[in-house]
Amino acid sequence: MNINTLFFGITTDLIGTSNLELQLDHAMSIADFKMLLMATYPQLKNLASYAIAVNENYATDNVILKNNDTVAIIPPVSGG
């Protein structure tokens, strides 16, 4: 399965890129995908939280990824 992963804000700095193509052996939930990201990129543990969007829609942990989905990793945003 091919998953395009986009990183925004501080996650771009932590990962070192804004876009990765990830190959998954099998379908997985967002919860499993988060665990995979943490295992592969432990520097993400420095974030208290982040949101996930799949194909431009915010996704909960039980959403199942499909081939060619685009997953966005969105850190907390502060503003004034």
C-alpha positions in Angstrom: 0.0 0.0 0.0 1.3 3.4 -0.9 0.6 6.3 1.5 1.6 9.9 0.8 2.4 11.6 4.1 2.6 15.3 4.4 4.2 17.1 7.4 3.3 20.6 8.5 4.8 23.2 10.9 7.3 21.8 13.4 6.8 18.3 12.2 8.6 19.2 9.0 11.6 20.3 11.1 11.4 17.2 13.2 11.3 14.8 10.3 13.5 16.8 7.9 11.0 16.8 5.0 7.5 17.9 4.3 6.5 14.9 2.2 7.2 11.2 2.4 5.9 8.2 0.4 5.4 5.3 2.8 4.9 1.7 1.7 2.7 -0.3 4.1 2.5 -4.1 3.9 -1.2 -4.1 4.9 -4.1 -1.9 5.6 -4.0 -0.2 9.0 -5.9 2.2 11.2 -4.8 5.7 12.0 -4.0 4.5 15.5 -1.6 1.9 14.1 -0.2 4.4 11.6 0.6 6.8 14.5 2.4 4.0 16.3 4.4 3.2 13.1 5.3 6.9 12.8 6.5 7.1 16.4 8.6 3.9 16.0 10.1 5.1 12.7 10.5 8.8 13.7 11.0 8.9 17.5 11.6 12.6 17.4 7.8 13.0 17.0 7.5 12.0 20.7 8.6 15.6 21.4 5.1 16.8 20.4 2.4 16.6 23.0 -0.3 16.1 20.3 -1.0 16.4 16.6 -4.0 16.0 14.4 -4.2 13.7 11.4 -6.1 14.3 8.2 -6.7 11.7 5.5 -7.5 13.1 2.1 -8.1 16.6 3.5 -10.5 15.4 6.2 -9.7 15.2 9.9 -9.5 11.5 10.9 -10.1 9.6 14.1 -8.0 6.7 15.2 -10.4 4.1 13.9 -10.2 5.3 10.2 -8.6 2.6 8.0 -6.1 3.8 5.4 -6.5 2.8 1.8 -4.0 2.6 -1.0 -2.9 6.0 -2.3 -4.4 7.9 0.6 -2.8 11.2 1.6 -2.2 11.6 5.3 -1.4 15.0 6.8 0.4 15.4 10.1 -0.8 18.7 11.6 0.8 20.0 14.8 -0.9 22.3 17.3 -1.2 25.9 16.0 -1.0 29.0 18.1 -1.9 32.4 17.0 -2.6 35.8 18.1 
